[in-house]
Amino acid sequence: MSRLRIATIWLGGCSGCHMSLLDLDEWLIELAARADLVYSPIADTKRFPPEVDLTLIEGAIANDEHLELAQTARRHSKIIVSFGDCAVTGNVTALRNPLGPAQNVLQQVYVEHGDPGGVIPHEPGIVPVLLDKVVPVHQVIPVDYYLPGCPPSAPRIRALLEALIEGREPAADIRFG
Amino acid sequence: MAAKTLTIDGHLVSARPGETLLAAIRDAGITIPTLCHLDGLSEVGACRLCLVEIEGQRRLQPACMTMVSEGMVVHTNTPRLQSYRRQIIELLFAERNHVCAVCVASGNCELQRLAGMVGMDHVRYEYLSPNYPVDISHPRFGIDHNRCVLCTRCVRACDEIEGVHTWDVAGRGVNAHVITDLNQPWGTSTTCTSCGKCQLACPTGAIFPRGVTVGERPHASERIALIVEARKQRW
């Protein structure tokens, strides 16, 4: 059996889901025996590579960079997993949505509640541009599997990965929060 | 009075006349999802989660509002019902801001549990993300309208058990929301006795004791039925 090519990406989230992934401890060594981690915030790779078997997406779609990376990941991946509550629902990342479009949010955070009252960051090409509404991953690209949880526990991540690596359908496992 | 005999999911079941279909289904050991139903309170048939198929009737019927009748043939878990139940839960999640990760009721929430029960691993609808307030003007309790599912269990507990009717519903459709007294801050209510039965009845983290944080609000809705039972005893 050829080695699986696994990627993980970190969009609008706190990295807690990646922390939970690392919480798999010694099972990560077993995983490394069967798969290569070809792109990840915990791997030194600059570009999302082609022909990835499985990509875990942590985080919601909150800015233009997230949108582009999610679309790239979809084009280059056989299986996409929405990994954690932010990817599945928007969760904490989407708490800004009731405040209105991005400009309103920036105005409130940086100017009205800034201490001292600051300026809205504007660095085209450097600071990603916020989208007006934070959305779950499945609203911008097709998603194959969902693993809710904030974060999903290490045993739940392992159960999903083991099923997908072995080509089985993962058992339903729904727990938000 | 003669018992009624009906068929639920292929099993012959006998039920008392005047009993609801929901009670008969539960007596038969079958679990169907409910949300606006709470033992001890009147039924309103608002959430539609307990809809069942009854042979010979084209419309689905809420089990909590349907009385048993002789010869009824009932199906409680068909693919059509499963699909509707999941849609209902998805719409509830999409309508307000139900963010389990930062909710006082996480781990003790009926909506969160129902999501798992009906197989909702994601919401297919666009989130409305409304801007609802949190009222903590009451010294002991708070209400976060973002978590409210409009089941009206608080309204009924306050009216039927406490006999006060501080709570009611204002507005229609997507603008409906629960209010205290004449749509004023809860802390200024002159009718509220601060008994906390609304908080016991609440299935989500909408009504909570002040001072609790994420996951700390216990679920104690069954205490409403205990109060009702206790009051039946007369010395």
Interface residues (C-beta under 8 A of the other chain):
Chain A: S82 D85 V88 T89 G90 N91 V92 A94 L95 N97 P98 L99 G100 K133 V135 P136 H138 Q139 V143 Y146 P148 C150 A172 I174 R175 F176 G177
Chain B: F93 N97 V99 C100 A101 V102 C103 S106 G107 Q112 A115 G116 G119 M120 D121 H122 V123 R124 E126 Y127 S129 P130 N131 Y132 G215
